[in-house]
Amino acid sequence: MRTHRVYSRPGLVHAIHPSASIPVAMSESSRNPMDGERFARRGEQTTVWILWFTYGAFYFCRTNISAAVPGLKGPLDAGGLALTGEQVGWILASLKISYGIGQLVTGQLAERYSARWLLAAGMFGSALLNVLFGFSTGAYFLLFVWATNGFCQSLGWTPTVRVMANWVPVLRRGRAVGVIGTGYQITLGLTYLIAGQSAEFLGWRAALYVPAVLLATAGVLMVARLRESPDDGDGEPSPRGNPSGAVEAGSTKEIGAVPGAARGSVVPALYWTLYNPALWLMGLALGLLNACRYGFLDWGVSHLMETQETGVGKAVLQFFVIAIGATAGSYLAGWATDRFFGGRRAPVICLLMIALGAICLAYDHVARSSAIGTMVLLVVVGFCIYGPQVLLVGTAPADLAHRGHSAAAAGFVNFLGYMGAATGDVVTGHYASPEHGGWRVAIYIWAGWAFVGAAITGLLWNTTSRRITVVPEHVPRWTSLGCLIAFQAIAWHEGYPLETIGMAGMAAFGLLMSGRLRGAAVLGFAIAPLVLWKIFRLNGASDAGTWHAPAAMALLGLAILTALMVLVGTGGDRASDERSAPNGEGP
């Protein structure tokens, strides 16, 4: 039966059967199918390239820190801040933690508010904070500023995913995300060159000032040019080409749309995100990949400077080639999933992460012996990191998310990914120090992360949205309880304050009681973040970097998330109709 489609708001489509009582407004382009298709594809392509430019610009004020790290660690008499490796590691980790938390928040904001203005807030805020970081000296204040920058940076990706889902249909999303991904790979290389040369000739603080100017300029251009959906601005509604991500009535692939009931309540969005086991596995894999990724991005220039005994200018001239491989990997990985695996992303992710682990095993040896060999390996490293990364942060969550929650799914997976990146920065900062093993040990740890991430992704090799079930509701309660008990064991072993151990015990008691009194989970969810904050204050920006701090914080973070799952899973009046629908299908 023929259907008509009426577009009422971005990403939302109503399929209406023909009826004499329902008039359907049709534009001139929709009366001519060929004109409508051409209009849709032009708008889609224009939007993808604007997103390519916009999200790429965010990296000017994120990866520029790599060129500033030598200055942060440099002696005071040379203009540096004389921070230890552990202190720098915590500063770098603070961005990842706040970025990840911000992903949870912006995943929900992007479903409800203007993507363009969320992007603008992130771009202008990040530029301002980079300037403030350049004027700062104290370790704790630097940590605070860089953490706030992480939240501003988190306003970039999920609105980008939302706009992309509004314009691009499912069958072309792999390629679209690949194109968008090349934007921040190119910016990645440009940032190393611009920030590195600025630091070489103008001092390390210039590595923050110059990229800030570039990001602010890009923000002005984005506000002027971006249209959030086919119905936004002065454009015509999307006709037959249907770029908004909508599909025919009855399809189970309506990833971009948000049902009215879900849009009105956060609980269903949280439920279908947190109880999706595929999203958890993707998030863990992304966390391990990001730990390895930011090992290279944040510490790679310092590694080359120390092992090759060269300056920051020459080190970045070698290191920027990582963007060449990153650009190729971002595009070709998305293309390969569509071309060879029928849209399944996990096989490509798994294979590239295995290759990444193998390359890491050889990287330190090659870096010490050959500059040309180092550059060749860095190209391959960029390919093997950013091919999987682009798929894990965009296409794969959108494919496997419950109908209507693509932005929330991307935000959750990104959250887990950046918790892994934060842990990686702290671990790298500790083990890269000569007294704890040096660079070779740190890079071997990167290799281990890549191999474990590949194994996790392999579990999703043949997974599609129709094969996903929800996590049983007893699993989050016992997982959270186990994490809190494990944290108490670490805290007792390391001599943490008894107050901290007692608070963790109270949180565990609340979760234990949630089996009988469901509201008791609030106790665990409320107390665990306070314990996490205490641990962060004990270790953040200090030089007491050992294994126990990131392990304790990771356990607490997992306890908080699973406690939230208990609350969401037992909430009184969540959308029961949605809950009864299979994953990928809605009412």
ZAMARGU-4260 file (C-alpha; in steps of 0.2 Angstrom, whole numbers, plus 5000, padded with zeros to 4 digits):
<rodrens>
0) 5000/5000/5000 | 5007/5017/4996 | 5010/5029/5010 | 5013/5047/5012 | 5026/5054/5024
5) 5024/5070/5034 | 5040/5078/5042 | 5035/5087/5058 | 5052/5089/5067 | 5070/5084/5065
10) 5072/5065/5065 | 5054/5062/5067 | 5043/5054/5054 | 5025/5049/5054 | 5019/5036/5042
15) 5001/5040/5037 | 4989/5029/5027 | 4980/5038/5013 | 4964/5046/5019 | 4953/5059/5012
20) 4952/5068/5028 | 4971/5070/5030 | 4978/5083/5018 | 4996/5081/5013 | 5006/5096/5009
25) 5018/5092/4995 | 5032/5103/4988 | 5037/5105/4970 | 5052/5095/4972 | 5041/5081/4980
30) 5030/5080/4964 | 5045/5077/4954 | 5054/5061/4960 | 5070/5064/4951 | 5071/5082/4957
35) 5067/5077/4975 | 5081/5064/4975 | 5094/5076/4969 | 5088/5089/4982 | 5090/5076/4995
40) 5107/5071/4990 | 5114/5088/4988 | 5107/5093/5006 | 5114/5077/5013 | 5132/5080/5005
45) 5133/5098/5011 | 5128/5094/5028 | 5141/5080/5029 | 5155/5091/5024 | 5149/5105/5036
50) 5150/5092/5050 | 5167/5086/5043 | 5174/5104/5046 | 5165/5107/5062 | 5169/5092/5072
55) 5187/5092/5065 | 5190/5109/5072 | 5186/5103/5090 | 5203/5094/5089 | 5213/5110/5088
60) 5210/5112/5107 | 5211/5094/5112 | 5226/5086/5104 | 5237/5102/5105 | 5241/5097/5123
65) 5253/5084/5117 | 5265/5099/5111 | 5263/5107/5128 | 5267/5092/5139 | 5286/5094/5137
70) 5283/5112/5144 | 5273/5106/5158 | 5286/5094/5163 | 5301/5106/5159 | 5312/5114/5173
75) 5306/5131/5180 | 5322/5139/5174 | 5318/5135/5156 | 5300/5142/5157 | 5292/5125/5162
80) 5281/5120/5176 | 5292/5106/5183 | 5277/5094/5185 | 5280/5075/5187 | 5274/5062/5175
85) 5260/5057/5187 | 5254/5075/5189 | 5253/5077/5170 | 5245/5060/5168 | 5231/5066/5180
90) 5229/5082/5171 | 5227/5073/5154 | 5215/5061/5162 | 5204/5075/5169 | 5199/5079/5152
95) 5194/5061/5148 | 5184/5059/5164 | 5174/5075/5161 | 5172/5072/5143 | 5165/5054/5146
100) 5153/5061/5159 | 5149/5075/5147 | 5145/5062/5134 | 5131/5054/5145 | 5124/5072/5148
105) 5125/5078/5130 | 5118/5061/5123 | 5102/5066/5132 | 5104/5085/5127 | 5106/5081/5109
110) 5090/5072/5109 | 5080/5087/5115 | 5090/5104/5111 | 5097/5112/5096 | 5113/5103/5090
115) 5119/5119/5082 | 5119/5129/5098 | 5126/5114/5108 | 5141/5114/5096 | 5143/5133/5097
120) 5144/5132/5116 | 5157/5118/5115 | 5168/5127/5102 | 5168/5144/5110 | 5170/5137/5128
125) 5184/5126/5123 | 5194/5140/5115 | 5192/5151/5130 | 5198/5137/5142 | 5213/5134/5131
130) 5218/5152/5133 | 5215/5151/5152 | 5226/5135/5153 | 5240/5144/5145 | 5240/5158/5158
135) 5239/5145/5173 | 5253/5138/5183 | 5246/5128/5198 | 5244/5109/5195 | 5226/5108/5203
140) 5220/5123/5194 | 5227/5116/5178 | 5218/5100/5181 | 5201/5110/5184 | 5203/5120/5168
145) 5207/5105/5158 | 5193/5095/5165 | 5181/5109/5161 | 5188/5109/5143 | 5184/5091/5142
150) 5166/5095/5146 | 5165/5108/5132 | 5174/5095/5120 | 5160/5083/5124 | 5147/5095/5116
155) 5155/5090/5099 | 5151/5072/5095 | 5134/5068/5100 | 5126/5083/5092 | 5136/5079/5076
160) 5129/5061/5077 | 5111/5068/5079 | 5113/5080/5064 | 5120/5066/5053 | 5106/5054/5058
165) 5093/5068/5053 | 5101/5069/5036 | 5109/5052/5031 | 5099/5036/5029 | 5105/5020/5037
170) 5112/5012/5022 | 5124/5027/5019 | 5129/5030/5037 | 5145/5020/5037 | 5152/5030/5023
175) 5145/5046/5030 | 5154/5043/5047 | 5169/5038/5038 | 5169/5055/5028 | 5166/5065/5045
180) 5180/5055/5053 | 5193/5061/5040 | 5190/5078/5046 | 5197/5076/5063 | 5211/5066/5057
185) 5216/5080/5045 | 5214/5092/5060 | 5224/5080/5071 | 5239/5082/5059 | 5237/5100/5057
190) 5236/5102/5076 | 5253/5093/5079 | 5261/5104/5066 | 5253/5121/5071 | 5254/5118/5090
195) 5272/5110/5089 | 5279/5124/5078 | 5271/5137/5089 | 5279/5129/5105 | 5295/5128/5096
200) 5296/5146/5091 | 5285/5155/5103 | 5285/5144/5119 | 5275/5130/5125 | 5260/5141/5130
205) 5258/5146/5112 | 5253/5128/5108 | 5237/5133/5117 | 5234/5151/5111 | 5235/5148/5092
210) 5223/5133/5091 | 5211/5142/5102 | 5210/5156/5089 | 5207/5143/5075 | 5193/5134/5085
215) 5184/5151/5089 | 5184/5155/5070 | 5178/5138/5065 | 5163/5141/5078 | 5158/5157/5069
220) 5157/5148/5052 | 5148/5133/5059 | 5134/5144/5067 | 5132/5153/5050 | 5131/5138/5039
225) 5124/5122/5048 | 5106/5116/5046 | 5101/5103/5058 | 5088/5094/5048 | 5080/5094/5030
230) 5066/5105/5038 | 5078/5117/5046 | 5080/5135/5039 | 5075/5140/5022 | 5076/5123/5014
235) 5062/5112/5008 | 5057/5096/5018 | 5066/5081/5013 | 5057/5072/4999 | 5059/5054/4992
240) 5078/5054/4996 | 5073/5053/5014 | 5090/5059/5021 | 5084/5062/5038 | 5087/5044/5043
245) 5069/5039/5042 | 5063/5024/5034 | 5047/5017/5027 | 5032/5012/5039 | 5035/4996/5047
250) 5054/4996/5046 | 5064/4991/5061 | 5079/5002/5056 | 5072/5019/5061 | 5088/5024/5071
255) 5087/5042/5070 | 5069/5045/5076 | 5064/5047/5093 | 5046/5042/5098 | 5036/5055/5107
260) 5035/5045/5123 | 5054/5042/5124 | 5057/5060/5120 | 5046/5066/5134 | 5055/5055/5147
265) 5073/5051/5151 | 5070/5034/5159 | 5066/5024/5143 | 5081/5032/5135 | 5092/5027/5149
270) 5084/5009/5150 | 5087/5005/5132 | 5104/5012/5132 | 5111/5004/5149 | 5102/4987/5147
275) 5109/4984/5129 | 5124/4972/5131 | 5131/4976/5114 | 5133/4994/5119 | 5143/4989/5135
280) 5154/4978/5125 | 5157/4992/5112 | 5161/5004/5126 | 5173/4992/5134 | 5182/4989/5118
285) 5182/5008/5114 | 5189/5011/5132 | 5204/5000/5128 | 5206/5007/5111 | 5206/5025/5118
290) 5219/5020/5131 | 5230/5015/5117 | 5225/5029/5106 | 5229/5043/5119 | 5245/5034/5124
295) 5251/5039/5106 | 5241/5056/5105 | 5245/5063/5122 | 5262/5055/5125 | 5269/5051/5108
300) 5278/5068/5105 | 5286/5066/5123 | 5292/5048/5119 | 5300/5053/5103 | 5309/5068/5111
305) 5316/5057/5125 | 5321/5042/5115 | 5328/5051/5100 | 5335/5066/5111 | 5327/5079/5099
310) 5317/5095/5101 | 5298/5097/5100 | 5298/5104/5083 | 5307/5089/5075 | 5297/5077/5085
315) 5280/5084/5079 | 5287/5083/5061 | 5289/5065/5063 | 5273/5062/5073 | 5260/5072/5062
320) 5261/5058/5049 | 5249/5048/5061 | 5235/5059/5053 | 5239/5051/5036 | 5235/5034/5042
325) 5221/5040/5052 | 5212/5048/5038 | 5213/5033/5027 | 5208/5022/5041 | 5193/5032/5045
330) 5186/5032/5028 | 5191/5014/5022 | 5185/5006/5038 | 5167/5012/5036 | 5168/5008/5017
335) 5174/4990/5021 | 5160/4987/5033 | 5147/4992/5020 | 5156/4983/5006 | 5162/4966/5013
340) 5152/4963/5029 | 5135/4969/5025 | 5135/4984/5037 | 5142/4973/5052 | 5156/4984/5060
345) 5163/4972/5073 | 5174/4961/5061 | 5184/4976/5054 | 5186/4983/5072 | 5192/4967/5078
350) 5205/4964/5064 | 5212/4981/5065 | 5214/4981/5084 | 5224/4964/5082 | 5235/4973/5070
355) 5237/4988/5081 | 5243/4977/5096 | 5256/4969/5085 | 5263/4985/5079 | 5264/4992/5097
360) 5276/4978/5101 | 5288/4984/5088 | 5286/5003/5090 | 5298/5007/5104 | 5312/4997/5096
365) 5309/5006/5079 | 5307/5023/5086 | 5325/5022/5095 | 5333/5016/5079 | 5325/5024/5063
370) 5316/5040/5061 | 5310/5035/5044 | 5304/5018/5051 | 5295/5027/5065 | 5285/5038/5052
375) 5280/5022/5042 | 5274/5014/5058 | 5265/5029/5064 | 5255/5029/5047 | 5250/5011/5051
380) 5246/5015/5069 | 5235/5029/5064 | 5226/5018/5051 | 5223/5004/5065 | 5217/5016/5078
385) 5205/5027/5069 | 5197/5014/5058 | 5190/5006/5073 | 5188/5022/5083 | 5176/5030/5070
390) 5165/5014/5069 | 5164/5012/5088 | 5159/5030/5092 | 5147/5033/5078 | 5141/5020/5066
395) 5141/5004/5077 | 5131/5012/5092 | 5118/5019/5080 | 5116/5002/5071 | 5114/4992/5088
400) 5104/5005/5098 | 5086/5003/5102 | 5075/5013/5090 | 5076/5032/5093 | 5091/5032/5104
405) 5106/5033/5093 | 5113/5049/5101 | 5111/5042/5118 | 5119/5026/5113 | 5134/5035/5105
410) 5135/5046/5121 | 5136/5030/5132 | 5148/5021/5122 | 5159/5037/5121 | 5158/5039/5140
415) 5165/5021/5143 | 5178/5025/5130 | 5184/5040/5138 | 5185/5032/5155 | 5197/5020/5147
420) 5207/5034/5140 | 5208/5043/5157 | 5214/5027/5165 | 5227/5025/5151 | 5234/5042/5154
425) 5237/5039/5172 | 5245/5022/5169 | 5256/5028/5155 | 5261/5043/5165 | 5266/5031/5179
430) 5275/5017/5169 | 5284/5029/5157 | 5295/5035/5171 | 5312/5026/5171 | 5310/5021/5189
435) 5294/5011/5185 | 5300/5003/5169 | 5301/5016/5156 | 5293/5019/5139 | 5295/5001/5133
440) 5285/4994/5147 | 5272/5008/5144 | 5270/5004/5126 | 5269/4985/5129 | 5254/4989/5140
445) 5247/4998/5125 | 5248/4982/5115 | 5240/4972/5129 | 5225/4984/5129 | 5223/4983/5110
450) 5223/4964/5110 | 5210/4963/5124 | 5199/4976/5115 | 5200/4965/5099 | 5194/4950/5109
455) 5179/4959/5116 | 5174/4965/5099 | 5175/4948/5092 | 5161/4943/5103 | 5150/4955/5092
460) 5156/4948/5076 | 5139/4942/5069 | 5128/4954/5080 | 5114/4964/5073 | 5100/4973/5082
465) 5088/4959/5080 | 5099/4947/5090 | 5101/4958/5105 | 5092/4955/5121 | 5092/4966/5137
470) 5103/4962/5152 | 5094/4953/5166 | 5089/4965/5180 | 5098/4955/5193 | 5115/4957/5185
475) 5117/4976/5188 | 5113/4974/5207 | 5126/4961/5209 | 5139/4969/5198 | 5138/4985/5208
480) 5139/4976/5224 | 5154/4966/5218 | 5163/4982/5212 | 5160/4991/5229 | 5167/4976/5239
485) 5182/4975/5227 | 5185/4994/5230 | 5184/4991/5249 | 5198/4978/5248 | 5209/4989/5238
490) 5206/5004/5250 | 5209/4993/5265 | 5226/4987/5257 | 5232/5004/5252 | 5227/5012/5269
495) 5213/5024/5263 | 5204/5033/5276 | 5191/5023/5286 | 5178/5036/5282 | 5180/5032/5263
500) 5179/5013/5267 | 5163/5015/5277 | 5155/5026/5264 | 5158/5012/5251 | 5150/5000/5263
505) 5134/5010/5265 | 5133/5011/5246 | 5135/4992/5245 | 5122/4990/5259 | 5109/5000/5249
510) 5112/4990/5233 | 5111/4974/5243 | 5094/4979/5250 | 5088/4985/5233 | 5082/4967/5230
515) 5069/4969/5243 | 5067/4988/5243 | 5070/4994/5226 | 5072/5012/5231 | 5087/5007/5242
520) 5098/5008/5226 | 5097/5027/5228 | 5109/5025/5243 | 5122/5017/5232 | 5120/5028/5217
525) 5121/5044/5229 | 5136/5039/5240 | 5147/5030/5227 | 5150/5047/5217 | 5156/5055/5234
530) 5168/5041/5237 | 5174/5043/5219 | 5177/5062/5222 | 5187/5058/5238 | 5198/5046/5229
535) 5201/5058/5215 | 5206/5072/5227 | 5218/5060/5236 | 5227/5056/5219 | 5223/5069/5207
540) 5237/5081/5202 | 5248/5071/5215 | 5264/5061/5211 | 5258/5046/5220 | 5253/5036/5205
545) 5252/5018/5207 | 5240/5004/5200 | 5227/5006/5215 | 5221/5023/5210 | 5215/5020/5193
550) 5208/5003/5198 | 5199/5010/5213 | 5191/5024/5202 | 5186/5012/5188 | 5178/5000/5201
555) 5168/5015/5208 | 5163/5021/5191 | 5156/5004/5186 | 5147/5004/5203 | 5139/5020/5199
560) 5133/5015/5182 | 5126/4998/5187 | 5118/5007/5202 | 5109/5018/5189 | 5104/5003/5180
565) 5096/4996/5196 | 5086/5013/5198 | 5081/5013/5179 | 5076/4995/5179 | 5065/4996/5194
570) 5058/5014/5190 | 5039/5013/5193 | 5031/5019/5177 | 5044/5018/5163 | 5037/5015/5146
575) 5031/4997/5148 | 5026/4996/5129 | 5043/5000/5124 | 5051/4988/5136 | 5041/4974/5129
580) 5047/4977/5111 | 5062/4968/5104 | 5078/4978/5102 | 5077/4988/5086 | 5058/4988/5086
585) 5047/5000/5094 | 5028/5002/5096
</rodrens>
